[in-house]
Amino acid sequence: MTPSLFGTDGIRGQANTYPMTAEVAMKVAMATAVHLNGGTHRHLVVIGKDTRLSGYMLEPALAAGFTAMGMDVVMTGPLPTPAIARLVRSMRADLGVMISASHNPFEDNGIKLFNKDGFKLSDDQEKSIEHLINSDFSTHYAAPQNLGKARRLDDGFGRYIETVKATFPRGLRLDGLKIVVDCANGAAYKVAPIVLWELGAEVIPLGVNPNGMNINEGCGATDPEMMCMAVVEHEADIGIALDGDADRVIICDEKGQIVDGDQILGLIARHWQQQGNLKHDGIVSTVMSNLGLELYLKNLGITLHRTPVGDRHVVEKMRREGFNVGGEQSGHIVLGDHTTTGDGLTAALQVLAVLVSTNKKASDVCQVFSAVPQKLKNIRGIDKSVLQTPAVKAAITDAEQRLNGIGRVLVRPSGTEPLIRIMVECIDNAVLEQVMGELEQAVRREA
């Protein structure tokens, strides 16, 4: 059985190896064009990318596929994923494509697809496109006079900067704040420092010298140690670390202490509630979010609604039930009043707004709850079928029974990498360690 092309966040894999080849990229473009075929207007697609070397291979392959089917293409060059989602709407395009593997190393790359409203495609839409991948496209090729045109967009950079700045509360400025921003040598390496500087901050930029192979390497949201050290060294007020495509953010306070996505969600939820801006007295996060966040929000009269892992699941629930704050522990923060997908820079500005409006230090503001001890373990090189074995199922059931009332357990395959993720959460550290060890042993034994 052929493995599914689409994972939890589009298509992803090692560059120049199936499925991340120029051939597959062109077929994805053609299949998507056939899927979109409707109406008599000239169809338009916006294509962005991060700073990976393989983007130079995939971008023209996608453009060739779309133009062959009669779609016009606008290429933005390196821009954050949320910028592409915004541009699709503002340019009245039919589709947005982001070439990025987000937080993965440079060897990987990926393709994310957005509809005309700036939201990621649904599972059903992705399945439809995947079904068309190996079709005979010859009957759908555009006639010579109807071939699409491809051009570069010169002002995409400026458009994103202005729309992000507009999310910062009117009347507030960042004057007097010293901010370290780590752009992971990725898609936001130009825009993030400019946004912060134009809002008045003194900016210390890190990870702003991409060479095609250093994206996420020892920097960014997945490796924030350099940011934390720089904050302490420069006596900065706060640190902001984005990942390779800038759809997630991790923060540290002036002491260099990490503030993860759960803390950011708690902070924004409380502030928006106080401002009267939080809809339906609830926020959306995933099964990975810490139990401490859920208990903290409950005391504020805010309900935490959980979804499966993946920011797309978060967004779908937000749209379906009308919530305007959602995100993940990993730092994907979706603010429905401003964005249609995770936007690390927009989320960071909301945290900075709290600092400015309260005139408090980040250490007094950003750690809003005490986390229940939680441990994560990634076991690489093991097929997800191991989770269906009787021994692993029994180990998970046993763990759930032991943690009932004092913690949680989650064992799942990664949707973007070949590994099994184990999460154990418990108010008793000794029980946590024991349960984690037993689950890991069960998975490895059955592999």
Residue pairs with C-beta under 8 A, 6 or more apart in sequence:
4 130
5 11
5 19
5 24
5 28
5 130
5 133
6 123
6 126
6 127
6 129
6 130
7 415
7 416
8 309
8 310
8 312
8 415
8 416
9 102
9 110
9 112
9 120
9 310
9 311
9 312
9 415
9 416
10 98
10 110
10 111
10 112
10 113
10 120
11 19
11 20
11 24
11 28
11 110
11 111
12 20
12 101
12 104
12 108
12 109
12 110
12 111
12 416
13 19
13 20
13 108
13 109
13 110
14 20
14 107
14 108
15 52
15 53
15 54
15 57
15 58
15 107
15 108
15 109
16 22
16 54
16 57
18 24
20 54
20 58
20 108
20 109
20 110
20 111
22 57
22 58
22 60
22 61
23 61
24 133
25 58
25 61
25 62
25 65
25 111
26 61
26 62
26 64
26 65
26 68
27 65
27 133
27 134
28 62
28 65
28 111
28 129
28 133
29 61
29 62
29 63
29 64
29 65
29 66
29 69
29 97
30 65
30 66
30 68
30 69
30 132
30 137
30 140
31 129
31 130
31 132
31 133
31 135
31 137
32 66
32 95
32 113
32 129
33 43
33 65
33 66
33 69
33 70
33 71
33 140
34 69
34 132
34 135
34 137
34 140
35 125
35 128
35 129
35 132
36 43
36 71
36 94
36 95
37 43
37 140
42 72
43 70
43 71
43 72
43 94
43 95
43 148
44 71
44 72
44 73
44 74
44 91
44 92
44 93
44 94
44 95
45 66
45 71
45 72
45 73
45 74
45 93
45 94
45 95
45 96
45 97
46 74
46 76
46 84
46 87
46 88
46 91
46 93
46 95
46 96
46 97
46 153
47 59
47 62
47 63
47 73
47 74
47 75
47 76
47 84
47 96
47 97
47 98
47 99
48 75
48 76
48 77
48 78
48 79
48 80
48 81
48 83
48 84
48 87
48 96
48 97
48 98
48 99
48 156
48 187
49 55
49 58
49 59
49 76
49 77
49 78
49 79
49 98
49 99
49 100
49 187
50 78
50 98
50 99
50 100
50 101
50 186
50 187
50 215
50 244
50 245
51 78
51 185
51 186
51 187
51 189
51 210
51 212
51 215
51 244
52 99
52 100
52 101
52 106
52 108
52 109
52 212
52 213
52 215
52 244
53 106
53 212
53 213
54 106
54 109
55 78
55 99
55 109
58 99
58 109
58 111
59 75
59 99
62 73
62 97
62 99
62 111
63 73
63 75
63 150
66 72
66 73
66 148
67 73
67 142
67 147
67 148
67 149
67 150
68 137
68 141
68 142
68 147
68 148
69 137
69 140
69 141
69 142
69 148
70 142
70 146
70 147
70 148
71 94
71 95
71 148
72 148
72 149
72 150
72 151
73 148
73 149
73 150
73 151
74 91
74 93
74 150
74 151
74 152
74 153
75 150
75 151
75 152
75 153
76 83
76 84
76 87
76 152
76 153
76 156
76 157
77 152
77 153
77 156
77 157
78 186
78 187
78 189
78 190
78 210
79 87
79 156
79 157
79 160
79 187
79 191
80 160
80 187
80 188
80 191
80 242
80 245
80 246
80 247
80 343
80 344
80 345
81 98
81 100
81 102
81 112
81 187
81 245
81 246
81 247
81 341
81 342
82 160
82 246
82 247
82 339
82 340
82 341
82 342
82 343
82 344
82 345
82 346
83 156
83 159
83 160
83 187
83 191
84 96
84 97
84 98
84 114
85 96
85 114
85 118
85 119
85 339
85 340
85 341
86 118
86 159
86 160
86 163
86 339
86 340
87 93
87 96
87 153
87 156
87 159
87 160
88 95
88 96
88 114
88 115
88 116
88 117
88 118
89 116
89 117
89 118
89 340
90 159
90 163
92 116
93 116
94 116
95 113
95 114
95 115
95 116
96 113
96 114
96 115
96 118
97 111
97 112
97 113
97 114
98 111
98 112
98 114
98 245
99 109
99 110
99 111
100 109
100 110
100 112
100 187
100 244
100 245
101 108
101 109
101 110
101 244
101 416
102 110
102 243
102 244
102 245
102 247
102 248
102 416
103 216
103 220
103 221
103 222
103 243
103 244
103 248
103 330
104 110
104 216
104 244
104 416
104 417
105 215
105 216
105 217
106 212
106 213
106 214
106 215
106 216
106 217
110 416
112 120
113 120
113 121
113 125
113 126
113 129
114 120
114 121
114 340
114 341
115 121
115 125
117 340
118 340
118 341
119 315
119 319
119 340
119 341
120 312
120 315
120 341
121 129
122 316
142 148
157 190
157 191
160 191
161 191
161 194
161 195
161 198
164 191
164 195
164 343
164 345
164 346
164 349
165 195
165 198
165 199
167 335
167 338
167 346
167 349
167 350
168 199
168 349
168 352
168 353
169 353
169 357
172 353
172 356
172 357
173 199
173 200
173 356
174 196
174 199
174 200
174 201
174 352
174 356
175 200
175 201
176 200
177 200
177 201
177 202
177 237
177 238
177 352
177 355
177 356
178 201
178 202
178 204
178 234
178 235
178 236
178 237
179 196
179 201
179 202
179 203
179 204
179 236
179 237
179 238
179 239
179 240
179 352
180 204
180 206
180 227
180 230
180 231
180 234
180 236
180 238
180 239
180 240
181 192
181 193
181 196
181 203
181 204
181 205
181 206
181 239
181 240
181 241
181 242
182 206
182 207
182 219
182 220
182 221
182 224
182 226
182 227
182 230
182 239
182 240
182 241
182 242
183 189
183 192
183 193
183 205
183 206
183 207
183 208
183 220
183 242
183 246
184 207
184 215
184 216
184 219
184 220
184 221
184 222
184 241
184 242
184 243
184 244
184 246
185 207
185 208
185 209
185 210
185 211
185 214
185 215
185 216
185 217
185 219
185 220
185 244
186 207
186 210
186 215
186 216
186 220
186 242
186 243
186 244
186 245
186 246
187 244
187 245
187 246
188 242
188 246
188 344
188 345
189 207
189 208
189 209
189 210
190 208
191 246
191 345
192 205
192 240
192 242
192 246
192 345
193 203
193 205
193 208
195 345
195 349
196 203
196 240
197 203
199 349
204 230
204 234
204 236
206 219
206 226
206 227
206 230
207 219
207 220
207 226
215 244
216 222
216 223
216 243
216 244
217 223
218 226
219 226
219 227
219 241
220 241
220 242
220 243
220 244
221 241
221 242
221 243
221 248
221 249
221 250
221 330
221 331
221 344
222 243
224 239
224 241
224 250
224 252
224 258
227 239
227 240
227 241
227 252
228 239
228 252
228 256
228 257
228 258
229 256
230 236
230 239
231 238
231 239
231 252
231 253
231 254
231 256
232 254
232 255
232 256
235 254
236 254
237 254
237 355
237 361
237 362
238 251
238 252
238 253
238 254
238 351
238 352
238 355
238 362
238 366
239 251
239 252
239 253
239 256
240 249
240 251
240 344
240 345
240 348
241 249
241 250
241 251
241 252
242 248
242 249
242 344
242 345
243 249
243 331
243 344
246 343
246 344
246 345
247 311
247 332
247 341
247 342
247 343
247 344
248 261
248 328
248 330
248 331
248 332
248 333
248 342
248 344
249 261
249 264
249 331
249 333
249 344
249 345
249 347
249 348
250 258
250 259
250 260
250 261
250 331
251 258
251 259
251 264
251 348
251 351
251 362
251 366
252 258
252 259
252 362
253 259
253 361
253 362
253 363
253 366
253 367
254 361
254 362
254 363
255 363
257 363
257 367
259 351
259 362
259 366
259 367
260 329
260 330
260 331
261 289
261 327
261 328
261 329
261 330
261 331
261 332
261 333
262 285
262 289
262 290
262 292
262 293
262 329
262 369
262 371
263 293
263 366
263 367
263 368
263 369
264 327
264 331
264 333
264 347
264 351
264 366
265 283
265 285
265 289
265 293
265 325
265 326
265 327
265 333
266 293
266 296
266 297
266 368
266 369
267 351
267 354
267 365
267 366
267 368
268 325
268 333
268 335
268 347
268 350
268 351
268 354
269 278
269 283
269 297
269 300
269 302
269 325
270 300
270 302
270 368
271 350
271 353
271 354
272 278
272 324
272 325
273 281
273 300
273 301
273 302
277 324
277 337
278 302
278 324
278 325
279 322
279 323
279 324
279 325
279 336
280 321
280 322
280 323
281 301
281 302
281 303
282 302
282 303
282 304
282 305
282 323
283 297
283 302
283 303
283 304
283 305
283 323
283 325
283 326
283 327
284 304
284 305
284 306
284 307
284 314
284 317
284 318
284 321
284 323
284 325
284 326
284 327
285 293
285 304
285 305
285 306
285 307
285 314
285 326
285 327
285 328
285 329
286 306
286 307
286 308
286 309
286 310
286 313
286 314
286 328
286 329
287 306
287 307
287 308
287 309
287 408
287 410
288 309
288 328
288 329
288 330
288 410
288 423
289 304
289 306
289 328
289 329
290 329
290 369
290 371
290 372
290 374
290 425
291 372
291 374
291 407
291 408
291 425
292 369
292 370
292 371
292 372
293 304
293 369
293 371
294 304
295 369
296 368
296 369
297 303
297 304
298 304
305 317
305 321
305 323
307 313
307 314
307 316
307 317
309 328
309 412
309 415
310 415
311 327
311 328
311 332
311 334
311 341
311 342
314 326
314 327
314 328
314 332
314 334
315 326
315 334
315 340
315 341
317 323
317 326
318 324
318 325
318 326
318 334
318 336
319 336
323 336
324 335
324 336
324 337
325 334
325 335
325 336
326 333
326 334
326 336
327 333
327 334
327 342
327 347
328 342
331 342
331 344
331 347
332 342
333 342
333 343
333 344
333 346
333 347
334 340
334 341
334 342
334 343
335 343
335 346
335 347
335 350
338 346
339 346
351 365
351 366
354 365
355 361
355 362
355 365
358 365
372 407
372 425
372 426
372 427
373 425
373 426
373 427
373 429
373 432
374 423
374 424
374 425
374 432
375 423
375 424
375 425
375 432
375 433
375 436
376 421
376 422
376 423
377 421
377 422
377 423
377 436
377 439
377 440
378 414
378 419
378 420
378 421
378 422
379 419
379 420
379 421
379 422
379 440
379 443
379 444
380 417
380 418
380 419
381 418
381 419
381 447
382 418
382 419
382 420
382 443
382 444
382 447
383 418
383 447
384 413
384 420
386 392
386 420
386 443
386 446
386 447
387 393
387 411
387 412
387 413
387 420
387 443
389 446
391 442
391 445
391 446
392 411
392 442
392 443
392 446
394 442
395 438
395 439
395 442
395 443
396 409
396 411
396 439
398 438
399 409
399 424
399 435
399 438
399 439
400 409
402 431
402 435
403 409
403 424
403 425
403 426
403 431
403 435
406 426
406 427
406 428
406 431
407 424
407 425
407 426
407 427
407 428
407 431
407 432
408 423
408 424
408 425
408 426
409 422
409 423
409 424
409 425
409 435
409 439
410 421
410 422
410 423
411 420
411 421
411 422
411 423
411 439
411 443
412 420
412 421
413 419
413 420
413 421
414 420
414 421
420 443
422 436
422 439
422 440
422 443
424 432
424 435
424 436
424 439
425 432
426 432
426 435
